[in-house]
Amino acid sequence: MEKHYRMLSILKTMFPQFEYELENIYWKNAVFREVAREYMECINKQEIILEKTGKKSDVYTDTICELKLELLSYLDKTESDNKDQKN
């Protein structure tokens, strides 16, 4: 359970504009949690490669971008749904 809180904390740092949405979607959506886990795993692997070789892996860079876009699409949808519920 602690790893989930750490992950959520890191995501809030990376996406501060979605702090409220992150709190909700992270606990309610297993697919979102899995995408977030994969995103963080790729970032960690990219950092290891950068330390060892001095350059980033194109494959990991592309994957990180794709996963970030996927996370943002979930967050945008959640934000939109929350606004609709308030109206």
C-alpha positions as CSV (number, residue, x, y, z in Angstrom):
1,M,0.0,0.0,0.0
2,E,2.9,2.4,0.7
3,K,4.1,2.0,-2.9
4,H,0.7,3.3,-4.0
5,Y,1.0,6.4,-1.8
6,R,4.6,7.0,-3.1
7,M,3.4,6.6,-6.7
8,L,0.5,9.0,-6.1
9,S,2.8,11.6,-4.5
10,I,5.2,11.4,-7.5
11,L,2.3,11.8,-10.0
12,K,1.0,14.8,-8.1
13,T,4.4,16.4,-8.4
14,M,4.5,15.6,-12.2
15,F,1.0,16.7,-12.8
16,P,0.2,19.4,-10.2
17,Q,-2.7,20.8,-12.2
18,F,-4.5,17.5,-11.7
19,E,-4.0,16.9,-8.0
20,Y,-7.7,16.5,-7.2
21,E,-8.3,14.2,-10.3
22,L,-5.3,12.1,-9.5
23,E,-6.5,11.4,-6.0
24,N,-9.8,10.1,-7.3
25,I,-8.8,8.2,-10.5
26,Y,-5.7,6.6,-8.9
27,W,-7.8,4.7,-6.4
28,K,-10.8,4.0,-8.6
29,N,-9.2,2.9,-11.9
30,A,-6.9,-0.1,-12.0
31,V,-6.0,0.5,-15.7
32,F,-4.9,4.1,-14.8
33,R,-2.7,2.7,-12.0
34,E,-1.1,0.2,-14.4
35,V,-0.4,2.9,-17.0
36,A,1.1,5.1,-14.2
37,R,3.3,2.1,-13.0
38,E,4.5,1.5,-16.6
39,Y,5.2,5.2,-17.0
40,M,7.3,5.4,-13.8
41,E,9.1,2.1,-14.7
42,C,10.1,3.5,-18.1
43,I,11.3,6.8,-16.6
44,N,13.5,4.8,-14.1
45,K,14.9,2.6,-16.9
46,Q,15.6,5.7,-19.0
47,E,17.5,7.2,-16.1
48,I,19.6,4.1,-15.7
49,I,20.5,4.1,-19.4
50,L,21.3,7.8,-19.3
51,E,23.7,7.2,-16.3
52,K,25.4,4.3,-18.1
53,T,25.7,5.6,-21.6
54,G,25.3,9.4,-21.3
55,K,22.3,9.4,-23.7
56,K,18.7,8.6,-23.6
57,S,17.1,5.6,-25.4
58,D,14.8,6.7,-28.2
59,V,12.6,3.7,-27.5
60,Y,12.1,4.7,-23.9
61,T,11.7,8.3,-24.8
62,D,8.9,7.5,-27.2
63,T,7.2,5.1,-24.8
64,I,7.4,7.7,-22.0
65,C,5.7,10.2,-24.2
66,E,3.0,7.8,-25.2
67,L,2.3,6.8,-21.6
68,K,2.2,10.4,-20.5
69,L,-0.3,11.2,-23.2
70,E,-2.4,8.3,-22.1
71,L,-2.3,9.4,-18.4
72,L,-3.2,13.0,-19.5
73,S,-6.2,11.7,-21.5
74,Y,-7.5,9.9,-18.4
75,L,-6.9,13.0,-16.3
76,D,-8.5,15.4,-18.8
77,K,-11.6,13.1,-19.0
78,T,-11.9,12.9,-15.3
79,E,-11.5,16.7,-15.0
80,S,-14.2,17.2,-17.6
81,D,-16.5,14.7,-15.9
82,N,-16.1,16.5,-12.6
83,K,-17.0,19.8,-14.2
84,D,-20.1,18.3,-15.8
85,Q,-21.2,16.9,-12.5
86,K,-20.9,20.3,-10.8
87,N,-23.2,21.9,-13.5
